[in-house]
Structure formats: C-alpha cells, structure tokens
Amino acid sequence: MAGLLIAALVIAPIAALFWQAVQGSDGLWSHLGRNVLPHALGQTAILMTGVGVLVAGIGTSMAWLVTAYDFRGRRVLEWALLLPLAVPTYIVAYAYLDLLHPLGPVQSAIRTVLGYDSPRQFRLPDIRSMPGAIVLLSLVLYPYVYLPTRAMFMTQAANLVEVARTLGTSRRHIFWRVAVPLARPAIAVGISLALMETLNDIGASEFLGVRSLTISVYTTWVTRSDLPGAAQIALAMIVLVVALVSLERWARRHQRYSISAQRARTFAPAPLRGGAALAAFGLGFLPVLFGFIVPATFLAVEAWKRFQFAGLSDRLLIEARNSFVISAAATVAVLLCGLVLAYGARAFPQRAMLAAQRVSTLGYAMPGTVLALGVLIATASLDRLIDRTAQEWFGLSTGLLLMGSGVALGYAYLARFLAISVGSIEAGLARIPRSFDQAARTLGQGVTGTLWHVHLPLSKAAIAAAGLLVFVDCMKELSATLLLRPLNFETLATHLYGEAARGTYEEAALAALAIVAVGILPVVLLARVGRKP
C-alpha cells in the first residue's frame, strides 16, 4: 500500500500538468504554437543533437584510451575524467562567460601578445551562441558516457580481441568493429542521460543565448503569467523525452548482447612509450582541463578575492544552511521511499508492486522545470483546499501552507531523485541471497524484522551511496529550486543564478565553489567503484 502511495505521488505532477493543459491558455496557445514552439523546438533539437554527438565522441574515445592503452598518467586519468561531473552546467557556463568575455582575462592576454589595444581590433567569436552551448555542455556531460562505456570495455573478453587480432585487424579497427558494437548499450544509456540533463538545463542555456523548450516553459509561466500555456509546452517536452527513450530502444531492438557464464578475462592494455605516451596523456587531459580545472581554478581565484574583500557574509551562511537543510530533509525522505519501494518489490514481487517501482522512476526522466510546474499545480490546488477547509471549520486562513513552507520544493526533489534511491538500494538488496530471507523467516522474523536485522545491515553501503548521490543532486538542482522555493528563501544555486542574471557573477564565486566542493564527493565514490572491473 505504501509503495502504491509513493507511486501516486510521482504520478500526481504529471496528471496535474495534463489537467492544467486542457484548461486552455486564454487565446495565447495560438501565439505559442506560431511563434514560440517552432523556434524552441528547433533550438532544442540542434542543441541535443550537437551535445549527443560530442559526448558520444569524447566519452567513448576517452573510455577506450584508458582501457586499451597503458601509459604514464593513465591511473590518474581514469578518475580525473570523472571530475567534470562535480561542476554543474550553469557554473561552467558562468565561469567561461567571464573568462572569454571581450574584456576578460583570456582575450585581454591574447590582444596584449598580438599588440592590439581594444576589442574592436581583435576579439574571439562570442561564446553566447549555439556552438558555445554545445561545447560547454558536452565538456560537463561526457562522463555520463565515459563511465558506463569504460565499465563495458573493461568486462569485454580478451578472446574476442585476440581472435580479431589473429584475423589481421588492427587495434584501431578493433575499436570500431568489436569494442564499440559490444558497448553500444552502455553508450546509448550514457547519451540518453546526457540528453536528459541537456533538456533539464536552464541556467547555461539561458545565459548562452539558446532559447530551448525549458526556457520557454519558464518565460511563459513567469513572464507571461500563462500557466496553461506553460503546461502545454511542458507536455511537449514530456513527449520529446518519451520519443527519445523509445527511439533508442527501437534502434537496438534486434540486437542481443551476452557474455560468458564464466568470468571473462579482460584484454591487456597495449603499452605506450615516449611521444606516443605523452600524446595519449595530453589527449586524455584536455577534457579534464577545460571541463573542470579551468572553471574550478577561476572559481577558486574569484572566491579568494571575494573572501579577502568581504569575508564570509551572513547571507552566504544562511543560504548554505538553507541548501543543507532542504537537501538533507529531501534526502531522508527519498531514501525512506526508495527503501519502501525496493524492499517491497523484493518481499512482495506482485505485478502491482513492480509496476509501482517502475512508475516511481518516471520523475528522473522529466526535466526539473516540467516537474516543478506539475508540483506547483498539484500543491497549489491542495493549498487552496486546505485553506478553504480551515476557513469553513475554524475561521482561519492557512495561506500557502505547502508552497510557503518548502514542502513543495521537497516534494519536487522526492519525485525527481527517487529513481536514484530505488536503483541503488535495489542493487544493494540484489546482492543479498534469498536464503537469508528464508533463514530469518524460520527464526520467527516477519517482513519488517527481516528488513531491520538482515537487509539494512548488509545494504548500508548501498543506502549510504544513494544518500550521497541524492544529497549532492539536491544541492546542485537549479530549475526546480528556482521555481518552487518559498519567498525570501535562497539557496547557493539560486543565489548564484541571481548574481549571474545581474551580471555580477563574481559576487557569488564562494557559493559556486561550495557547490563544486560538494559535487566532488560522488565523483570520489564513482572513481572508487570504477576501479573494480
């Protein structure tokens, strides 16, 4: 029953979107359909195509580089290539906007070297463009492809590669004819995740001048005060997400992938020496340099300048406290719900429970702006119902009880990140043999007792890992936080967004650096897991 209730909570925002969309938009839908949607769809399609191609190229090639070749520095690159995951896309965009501004340090240094005096004489192409957005988003999101693809490369049997080599296939051709086809499921999953994050992005796209569907939802809702119109655009985004996932599955519907039942022997990496080793390390270092080191160093320098000038302001401490409290509370709720769903599916493997588990993961596939819009509609309706009931029964007005207390924001976090909790806890429970459950039952333990005395102690590492991932994602989440936070409630992410909107990004460098520092924690966890073939 609890699992079905949790699934209903995830479904409620989607149902609210459908209900609001059919209300009509006071004649503005024709304007949206004629002037807003075509351009937004075109921009979104170009952005997602470019990011998909680039993350596939960077992630797959880097995974093959550190798996198939052995060179000095390879061990460092194996985990360093994950570091861009620690920097949210909007922070990278803000950092490069300052770095590559016509009056910024990079272009000023180039003009000094070339002997020019002003930007009128020499300036680089504007990074506020579609190509700029594609490159910057790809530099942050390629680890979504790199991580699963490298794991797939590491588990590919050595005999497949050796047979190909005996048939005269070079190592370069082995990559295209053997390794990539076998790793296609991992590559497809990684690209899908990267494209989901691209569709969810609001900060980077807005400040880089890309008018995506996410930006259109936000402006239609906030600027035009057209909630039904925003809901209709949000439904178009949901259709796009469903089409994306369906297309990926359809493309490999006839392909089957299997491995030997015995433990496969992984192929030995080819040693590189001299110039080849140096070139390999340099090639692998480039994504780390531009995806993490450059923006992180810029943040550290600007944060130090800000700290020397004004120290730690009370406002920043309050925002850090707000971020921690709302993220910690949401993490606890997400873990509890994830545990109920994952253990419920194990203890009661009926169709209803398994369906509830699958439904609970839908929120992660929805962009944060779309989910926030659905949560707003659902919680605002419930707020009105509570207020009307309180006035009739007690003569009191409760106002915006859910929206004003932050419950709506926590609800959005729960619906969006529940899939992470369910997946991680389910993986942890899957490692516990069913015989343990049966032994506990014979000793008189019920379902709850078995969970408490057997499963929780044995799966605490998986639960802790899930909690860490959820907490960091809540700290970094911008789109839902921006739209659902209570009045006078700022987090580190929304403060950073506000300063960037005012053109004073350096004022929030300390907040950005704090978000990056927190984001490094799951990267360390993933790096440790990634070392295990």
Secondary structure as UniProt FT lines:
FT   HELIX           2..21
FT   TURN            22..23
FT   TURN            26..27
FT   HELIX           28..31
FT   HELIX           32..36
FT   HELIX           37..68
FT   STRAND          69..70
FT   TURN            72..73
FT   HELIX           74..80
FT   TURN            81..82
FT   HELIX           83..86
FT   HELIX           89..99
FT   TURN            102..103
FT   HELIX           105..114
FT   TURN            119..121
FT   HELIX           130..141
FT   HELIX           143..155
FT   HELIX           158..166
FT   TURN            167..168
FT   HELIX           171..174
FT   HELIX           175..179
FT   HELIX           180..182
FT   HELIX           184..200
FT   HELIX           203..207
FT   TURN            208..209
FT   HELIX           213..222
FT   HELIX           227..251
FT   TURN            252..254
FT   STRAND          270..271
FT   HELIX           274..288
FT   HELIX           289..293
FT   HELIX           294..310
FT   HELIX           314..347
FT   HELIX           351..359
FT   TURN            360..361
FT   HELIX           362..365
FT   HELIX           368..394
FT   HELIX           401..405
FT   HELIX           407..430
FT   HELIX           434..442
FT   TURN            443..444
FT   HELIX           447..450
FT   HELIX           451..455
FT   HELIX           456..458
FT   HELIX           460..476
FT   HELIX           479..484
FT   TURN            487..488
FT   HELIX           492..501
FT   TURN            502..503
FT   HELIX           505..508
FT   HELIX           509..530
//
